[in-house]
């Protein structure tokens, strides 16, 4: 059995040790604003229009949303964030957060930039994982057509071959660097094509350790079954399985498309059902830890406690590289910093990229904080608690 050190997720002194009073006040104002869905919708609409009209708002964005949730506009800009996190034993998942591109030159540019993140991570203990988003290197329309099993034109077939080459090039580079790489999840209607590509990469590069990780959005119905089948597929091919677990990020879009096209909503009917499925997935991964690498990318305290209990039950050491806790930069520091303090493996997603190109990511973060029950309220409460604690000490 592994000794479990006591952990207090309400320890704001630890959670915000890296933040100045000014940082905390700015975070408080940001989450206070995000707490109002109407303001978020108005704000995102205004920013979209302003960017299209090339109004001078970039500095405002950089000082608010971008500062909270992003590391910088380039790998070099993100270095300070990488160092600051590592001082507290938290790793960085360097994420070039450009997505939804539409032409081959953009796909190639994102591919080349992602290769640079892999090179940056090679031999760097502060960067335990790399990551890429499929829609950064492949067309949504093409992935959808492949997922639906429709015949491709000659031009589309050639484009899909280039998609395969990009997937293979990134996973090969990660394998050669000994660097695990996450393949992010996308919308349900073109996820099947992505899954097939990822499993082909697992067979090729996960011979000795989990290098390639697929992402499972546990708010989708039947996702636990898909996780189990994926692991069974890996076992049948004699390779290791990499699983990155998230709850999910496209709930409203999924529901709207299902209603519009008249098919079953793929999202679980209740948050409780999603929580249950997520925790069952943790149980499955820990039960099969010998052949599964797990990254639990969750902002949920109950799931964090459960994973710690499961590690203890199965005798899995806190520094076992097959198990990581992960959260997004700018969110849930009470989990990240307190887990790292007692020696669990922890990493933060650190998105970076040109301000105008990471806006879809930033909008999603803002919307996530309004739609996830209590998320922004929880962040507000913790920040306010720490400000009061510091004030009382003076």
C-alpha positions as CSV (number, residue, x, y, z in Angstrom):
1,X,0.0,0.0,0.0
2,X,1.1,3.5,-0.7
3,X,1.1,6.0,2.1
4,X,-1.5,8.8,1.4
5,X,-0.5,12.2,2.7
6,X,-3.3,14.4,3.8
7,X,-4.4,16.9,1.2
8,X,-6.6,20.0,1.7
9,X,-8.0,21.4,-1.5
10,X,-9.2,24.5,0.4
11,X,-5.6,25.4,1.2
12,X,-5.5,28.7,-0.7
13,X,-2.1,29.7,0.6
14,X,-0.6,26.8,-1.4
15,X,-3.0,27.1,-4.3
16,X,-2.1,30.8,-5.0
17,X,1.5,30.8,-3.8
18,X,2.7,31.9,-7.2
19,X,0.2,34.8,-7.5
20,X,0.7,38.3,-6.4
21,X,-2.1,40.3,-4.8
22,X,-2.5,42.1,-8.1
23,X,-2.8,38.8,-10.0
24,X,-5.5,37.7,-7.6
25,X,-7.5,40.9,-7.9
26,X,-7.3,40.7,-11.7
27,X,-8.4,37.0,-11.6
28,X,-11.3,37.9,-9.3
29,X,-12.6,40.6,-11.7
30,X,-12.3,38.2,-14.6
31,X,-14.2,35.4,-13.0
32,X,-16.7,37.8,-11.6
33,X,-17.4,38.9,-15.2
34,X,-17.4,35.3,-16.5
35,X,-20.0,34.5,-13.9
36,X,-22.6,36.3,-16.0
37,X,-23.5,34.3,-19.1
38,X,-25.1,37.3,-20.8
39,X,-21.9,39.4,-20.4
40,X,-19.8,36.5,-21.8
41,X,-22.0,36.3,-24.9
42,X,-21.9,40.0,-25.4
43,X,-18.2,40.2,-24.8
44,X,-17.3,37.3,-27.2
45,X,-19.5,38.9,-29.9
46,X,-17.9,42.3,-29.5
47,X,-14.4,40.8,-29.6
48,X,-15.2,38.8,-32.8
49,X,-16.4,42.0,-34.5
50,X,-13.5,44.1,-33.2
51,X,-10.9,41.6,-34.4
52,X,-12.6,41.5,-37.9
53,X,-12.6,45.3,-38.0
54,X,-9.0,45.3,-36.7
55,X,-9.8,47.5,-33.8
56,X,-7.0,48.1,-31.3
57,X,-8.2,45.6,-28.6
58,X,-5.3,43.1,-28.6
59,X,-3.6,44.6,-25.6
60,X,-6.9,44.5,-23.6
61,X,-7.3,40.8,-24.5
62,X,-3.7,40.1,-23.6
63,X,-4.1,41.7,-20.2
64,X,-7.3,39.8,-19.3
65,X,-8.5,36.5,-20.8
66,X,-5.1,35.8,-22.5
67,X,-3.1,36.4,-19.4
68,X,-5.3,34.1,-17.3
69,X,-5.5,31.2,-19.7
70,X,-2.5,31.3,-22.0
71,X,1.3,31.1,-21.6
72,X,2.2,33.5,-24.4
73,X,2.1,34.0,-28.2
74,X,5.1,31.7,-28.8
75,X,7.1,28.9,-27.2
76,X,9.7,31.5,-26.2
77,X,7.0,33.7,-24.6
78,X,5.7,30.7,-22.6
79,X,9.1,30.0,-21.0
80,X,8.4,32.0,-17.9
81,X,5.1,30.2,-17.3
82,X,6.9,26.8,-17.8
83,X,9.6,27.8,-15.2
84,X,7.1,29.3,-12.8
85,X,5.0,26.1,-12.8
86,X,8.0,23.8,-12.4
87,X,9.2,25.7,-9.3
88,X,6.1,24.2,-7.7
89,X,6.7,20.7,-9.2
90,X,4.0,21.2,-11.9
91,X,4.7,20.2,-15.4
92,X,3.6,22.0,-18.6
93,X,1.6,20.5,-21.5
94,X,2.7,23.0,-24.2
95,X,-0.4,23.4,-26.4
96,X,-0.3,25.3,-29.7
97,X,-4.0,26.3,-29.5
98,X,-4.8,27.0,-33.1
99,X,-7.8,25.0,-34.4
100,X,-10.5,24.8,-37.0
101,X,-8.1,25.8,-39.9
102,X,-9.3,25.3,-43.4
103,X,-6.4,25.1,-45.9
104,X,-3.3,23.0,-46.4
105,X,-0.8,25.8,-45.7
106,X,-2.4,26.4,-42.3
107,X,-2.4,22.7,-41.5
108,X,1.2,22.4,-42.5
109,X,2.1,25.5,-40.4
110,X,0.4,24.0,-37.3
111,X,2.1,20.7,-37.9
112,X,5.5,22.4,-38.0
113,X,4.8,24.4,-34.9
114,X,3.7,21.2,-33.0
115,X,7.0,19.6,-34.0
116,X,8.7,22.5,-32.3
117,X,6.8,21.8,-29.1
118,X,8.0,18.2,-29.2
119,X,11.6,19.4,-29.8
120,X,11.2,21.8,-26.8
121,X,9.9,19.0,-24.6
122,X,12.6,16.5,-25.5
123,X,14.6,15.7,-22.4
124,X,12.8,18.5,-20.5
125,X,11.4,17.4,-17.2
126,X,9.3,20.5,-17.0
127,X,7.3,19.3,-20.0
128,X,6.0,15.8,-19.4
129,X,3.5,15.7,-22.4
130,X,3.0,17.2,-25.8
131,X,-0.4,17.6,-27.5
132,X,-2.1,18.4,-30.7
133,X,-5.7,19.2,-31.8
134,X,-6.8,17.2,-34.9
135,X,-8.6,20.2,-36.4
136,X,-5.3,22.1,-36.4
137,X,-3.9,19.6,-39.0
138,X,-7.0,18.4,-40.7
139,X,-10.2,19.7,-42.3
140,X,-13.4,19.3,-40.3
141,X,-15.4,18.5,-43.5
142,X,-12.9,15.9,-44.5
143,X,-12.9,14.2,-41.1
144,X,-16.7,14.3,-41.1
145,X,-16.9,12.6,-44.5
146,X,-14.4,9.9,-43.4
147,X,-16.3,9.3,-40.2
148,X,-19.5,8.9,-42.1
149,X,-17.9,6.3,-44.4
150,X,-18.6,8.3,-47.5
151,X,-16.5,7.8,-50.7
152,X,-13.8,10.4,-51.1
153,X,-13.0,12.2,-54.3
154,X,-9.4,11.8,-55.7
155,X,-8.5,15.2,-54.3
156,X,-10.1,14.4,-50.9
157,X,-8.3,11.0,-50.7
158,X,-5.0,12.8,-51.4
159,X,-5.8,15.3,-48.6
160,X,-6.6,12.5,-46.2
161,X,-3.3,10.9,-47.0
162,X,-1.6,14.1,-46.0
163,X,-3.6,14.1,-42.7
164,X,-2.3,10.6,-42.0
165,X,1.2,11.7,-42.7
166,X,0.8,14.6,-40.3
167,X,-0.5,12.3,-37.5
168,X,2.3,9.9,-38.2
169,X,4.9,12.6,-38.3
170,X,3.9,14.0,-34.9
171,X,3.6,10.7,-33.2
172,X,6.9,9.5,-34.7
173,X,8.6,12.6,-33.4
174,X,7.1,12.1,-30.0
175,X,8.2,8.4,-30.0
176,X,11.7,9.3,-30.9
177,X,11.8,11.9,-28.2
178,X,10.4,9.4,-25.6
179,X,7.7,12.0,-25.1
180,X,4.0,11.1,-24.6
181,X,1.6,13.0,-26.8
182,X,-2.1,13.6,-26.4
183,X,-4.4,13.7,-29.4
184,X,-7.3,16.0,-28.3
185,X,-10.9,15.1,-28.8
186,X,-13.3,16.9,-31.2
187,X,-17.0,17.0,-32.0
188,X,-18.7,13.6,-31.9
189,X,-19.7,13.6,-35.6
190,X,-16.1,13.4,-36.8
191,X,-14.4,11.7,-33.8
192,X,-14.5,8.2,-35.4
193,X,-12.0,9.2,-38.1
194,X,-9.7,10.6,-35.4
195,X,-10.1,7.5,-33.2
196,X,-9.1,5.2,-36.1
197,X,-6.0,7.4,-36.8
198,X,-5.0,7.4,-33.1
199,X,-5.3,3.6,-32.7
200,X,-3.2,3.1,-35.8
201,X,-0.5,5.3,-34.1
202,X,-0.8,3.4,-30.9
203,X,-0.1,0.1,-32.7
204,X,2.9,1.7,-34.3
205,X,4.4,3.6,-31.4
206,X,3.1,2.2,-28.1
207,X,5.1,-1.0,-28.2
208,X,7.0,-0.4,-24.9
209,X,5.3,2.4,-23.2
210,X,2.2,4.6,-23.6
211,X,3.4,7.3,-26.0
212,X,0.2,8.1,-28.0
213,X,-2.8,9.0,-25.8
214,X,-6.4,9.2,-27.1
215,X,-8.8,11.6,-25.4
216,X,-12.2,10.4,-24.1
217,X,-14.9,12.9,-23.4
218,X,-16.9,11.2,-20.7
219,X,-20.0,13.4,-21.1
220,X,-20.8,11.4,-24.2
221,X,-23.1,8.3,-23.9
222,X,-21.4,4.9,-24.2
223,X,-17.9,6.5,-23.8
224,X,-16.9,4.0,-21.1
225,X,-17.6,1.2,-23.6
226,X,-15.5,3.0,-26.2
227,X,-12.6,3.3,-23.7
228,X,-12.8,-0.4,-22.8
229,X,-12.9,-1.4,-26.5
230,X,-9.9,0.9,-27.2
231,X,-7.9,-0.8,-24.4
232,X,-9.0,-4.2,-25.6
233,X,-7.8,-3.3,-29.1
234,X,-4.4,-2.3,-27.8
235,X,-4.1,-5.5,-25.8
236,X,-5.0,-7.6,-28.9
237,X,-2.1,-5.8,-30.7
238,X,0.2,-6.2,-27.8
239,X,0.8,-2.5,-27.2
240,X,0.3,-0.1,-24.4
241,X,-2.8,2.1,-24.1
242,X,-2.8,5.8,-23.4
243,X,-6.0,7.4,-22.1
244,X,-6.6,11.1,-21.4
245,X,-9.9,11.5,-19.6
246,X,-11.9,14.7,-19.7
247,X,-15.6,15.4,-19.0
248,X,-16.1,17.4,-22.2
249,X,-16.2,20.8,-23.8
250,X,-18.8,20.9,-26.6
251,X,-22.1,20.2,-24.8
252,X,-24.3,23.0,-26.2
253,X,-23.0,22.5,-29.8
254,X,-23.6,18.8,-29.6
255,X,-27.2,19.2,-28.4
256,X,-28.0,21.9,-31.0
257,X,-26.7,19.8,-33.9
258,X,-28.6,16.7,-32.7
259,X,-31.8,18.6,-32.5
260,X,-31.3,20.3,-35.8
261,X,-30.6,17.0,-37.7
262,X,-33.0,14.9,-35.7
263,X,-30.6,12.3,-34.1
264,X,-30.1,11.2,-30.5
265,X,-28.3,13.7,-28.4
266,X,-24.9,12.0,-27.8
267,X,-24.4,13.8,-24.4
268,X,-25.4,12.1,-21.1
269,X,-28.8,13.3,-19.8
270,X,-27.4,14.5,-16.4
271,X,-24.2,15.8,-14.9
272,X,-24.5,12.9,-12.4
273,X,-24.4,10.4,-15.2
274,X,-21.2,12.1,-16.6
275,X,-19.6,12.1,-13.1
276,X,-20.4,8.4,-12.7
277,X,-19.0,7.5,-16.1
278,X,-15.9,9.5,-15.4
279,X,-15.2,7.9,-12.1
280,X,-15.9,4.4,-13.6
281,X,-13.4,5.2,-16.2
282,X,-10.8,6.0,-13.5
283,X,-11.6,2.7,-11.8
284,X,-11.1,0.8,-15.1
285,X,-7.8,2.5,-15.9
286,X,-6.4,2.0,-12.5
287,X,-7.5,-1.7,-12.5
288,X,-5.5,-2.1,-15.7
289,X,-2.6,0.2,-14.8
290,X,0.0,-2.3,-16.1
291,X,-1.1,-1.7,-19.6
292,X,-2.8,1.8,-19.4
293,X,-1.2,5.2,-19.1
294,X,-3.7,7.6,-17.5
295,X,-4.0,11.4,-17.6
296,X,-7.0,12.5,-15.5
297,X,-7.7,16.0,-16.9
298,X,-10.4,17.0,-14.4
299,X,-11.3,20.1,-12.3
300,X,-13.5,17.9,-10.1
301,X,-12.4,17.5,-6.5
302,X,-14.3,14.2,-5.9
303,X,-12.7,12.6,-8.9
304,X,-9.2,13.8,-7.7
305,X,-9.9,12.2,-4.3
306,X,-11.1,9.0,-6.0
307,X,-8.0,8.7,-8.1
308,X,-5.8,9.1,-5.0
309,X,-7.8,6.4,-3.3
310,X,-7.5,4.1,-6.3
311,X,-3.7,4.6,-6.5
312,X,-3.5,3.7,-2.8
313,X,-5.7,0.6,-3.3
314,X,-3.6,-0.7,-6.2
315,X,-0.3,0.2,-4.7
316,X,0.6,2.7,-7.4
317,X,3.3,5.2,-6.3
318,X,2.5,8.9,-6.4
319,X,5.4,9.4,-8.8
320,X,4.4,6.6,-11.2
321,X,4.6,8.2,-14.6
322,X,1.6,6.2,-15.8
323,X,-0.7,8.4,-13.7
324,X,-1.0,12.2,-14.1
325,X,-3.5,14.7,-12.8
326,X,-3.9,17.7,-15.1
327,X,-5.8,21.0,-15.2
328,X,-6.0,24.0,-17.5
329,X,-3.8,27.0,-16.9
330,X,-5.7,29.6,-15.0
331,X,-8.2,27.2,-13.5
332,X,-8.4,25.0,-10.5
333,X,-5.1,25.9,-8.9
334,X,-6.4,24.6,-5.6
335,X,-6.2,21.1,-7.2
336,X,-2.9,21.5,-9.1
337,X,-0.8,23.1,-6.5
338,X,-2.1,21.1,-3.5
339,X,-1.6,17.8,-5.4
340,X,1.9,18.7,-6.5
341,X,2.8,19.8,-2.9
342,X,2.3,16.2,-1.7
343,X,4.2,14.7,-4.7
344,X,1.6,13.6,-7.1
345,X,2.3,14.0,-10.8
346,X,0.6,17.1,-12.0
347,X,0.6,19.1,-15.2
348,X,-1.1,22.2,-16.5
349,X,-2.3,22.7,-20.1
350,X,-0.4,25.8,-21.2
351,X,-2.0,27.1,-24.5
352,X,-0.1,29.5,-26.6
353,X,-0.3,31.2,-30.0
354,X,-1.1,34.5,-31.7
355,X,-3.9,36.3,-29.8
356,X,-6.2,36.4,-32.8
357,X,-5.7,32.7,-33.5
358,X,-6.3,31.4,-30.0
359,X,-9.6,33.3,-29.5
360,X,-11.7,30.2,-30.2
361,X,-9.9,28.5,-27.3
362,X,-10.4,31.5,-25.0
363,X,-14.1,31.8,-25.9
364,X,-14.5,28.1,-25.0
365,X,-12.8,28.7,-21.6
366,X,-15.1,31.6,-20.9
367,X,-18.2,29.7,-21.9
368,X,-17.0,26.6,-20.0
369,X,-16.8,28.7,-16.8
370,X,-20.4,29.9,-17.3
371,X,-21.9,26.5,-18.3
372,X,-20.1,24.2,-15.8
373,X,-22.2,24.4,-12.6
374,X,-20.4,26.4,-10.0
375,X,-17.0,26.6,-11.8
376,X,-16.5,30.3,-11.9
377,X,-18.3,30.7,-8.5
378,X,-15.8,28.2,-7.1
379,X,-12.8,30.1,-8.6
380,X,-14.2,33.4,-7.2
381,X,-14.7,32.0,-3.7
382,X,-11.2,30.6,-3.6
383,X,-9.5,33.8,-4.9
384,X,-11.6,35.9,-2.5
385,X,-10.7,33.6,0.4
386,X,-7.0,34.0,-0.3
387,X,-7.2,37.8,-0.6
388,X,-9.0,37.9,2.8
389,X,-6.4,35.5,4.3
390,X,-3.5,37.7,3.1
391,X,-5.3,40.9,4.3
392,X,-5.8,39.4,7.8
393,X,-2.0,38.6,8.0
394,X,-1.0,42.3,7.5
